[in-house]
Amino acid sequence: MTDMQLYYRIQPMNSRHKKVSDQLRQEIEKASISQYELARRIGLDKSVMSRFMHAKSGLSVPKIDAICEELELELRRKRTQAKKA
């Protein structure tokens, strides 16, 4: 498992928090394999991977899970503290 952890939030995103897909794109770019090899390994058409990498489309949760597993990333929910009134 790498040190990088992917987080998702239930609440609306603000400029301080990146979306999961943005974080995942960064990790794919840093990976030691090409995006097309990654697509082949997880059974994703390379055109779908290309559209995802160019932020033209999203991926299904099972495909996101498969990418995380292939890149040895962990996707988990980040707990946030409720604001005090």
N, C-alpha and C positions, 0 to 999 in steps of 0.2 A: 504494500500500500504506500502510495506517495504521501508526502506531507500536505499536498494541496487537498483541501476538502471543498466540495461543492455544496452550497447552501441554497435552500429555497425559502421563500417567505409567503405566507398566506396573505398578508396585508399588501396594499399597493407599494410599489417600489419607489424609492426616491433616488436622487443622484448619487448617494453614498453606497448604494447596493446594486450590484450588477445582477442582471437576470441570469438564470441558470444557463440558458443557451449561449449567452456571451462568454461565460466562464468556460463552458464546454468547448466552444470554438477556440479559445485561447489554449486550452490543454491539447486539443487536436493539433494545433499549429506547432506546439512544443514537442509533440510526440516524435519518437525515433522512427516512426513509419509514416508513409505518405497517407493522405486522406483517402486515396483510392484503394490502397492496401487495407486500410481500416474498414472501408466500406465492404470490400470483398470478404473480409473475415467475419463480419457480422451479418452478411447477406443483404446488404443495402445497395441498390443501384447507384453507380457512381454519379449519375446526374442528380439524384436526390441528395447525395452528400454535397455536391457542388452547390446546389441551391441553398442548402442549410448553411454552408460555410460562407456564402455571400448574403446571408440573412434574408433570403427570398422566401424561405419556407421553414417550418418547424419539423420536429421529429416526434414520433410516437414515444410514449413512456417506455415500452419494451425496447425500442432502438436506443434510447438514451441510456437505459440500464445496460444494454449490451456494450455500448461504447465505454461506459464507466468500468465495466468488468474487464474489457480488453485493455484499457489504459491503466488499470489498477487504481481507479478513483472511487471514492465513496460519496454517494449522494445521500445527504441527510438533511433533516429539517433543522433550521437554526431557531433555537428558542429565543423569544424576545420577552422582555419584561413589560408588563402593562404599566402604562403611565399612571402615576398617582394623581387623583383629582384634587 
